[in-house]
């Protein structure tokens, strides 16, 4: 997710704005694309969290049609990539 450039003026709530980049990415993707993601820094110590700030975790426990819809929605990130 390192290529995804979040809009500098995006209205993150305070509880998200103060968190690492992966939280902002997760929130942004949920709000803008309707796909839930898990911020992996929650699984790392504070000293090592920086390693995964550009990563996200996705869990798909649904039928393939739901996975296909998520894939199509995630293509919406292209306009935010540089």
Buried (B, 14 or more C-beta within 10 A) or exposed (E): BEEBEBEEEEEBEEEBEEBBBBBBBBBBBEEBBEBEBBBBBEEBEEEEBEEBBBBBEEEEEEEEEEEEEBEEBBEEBEEBEE
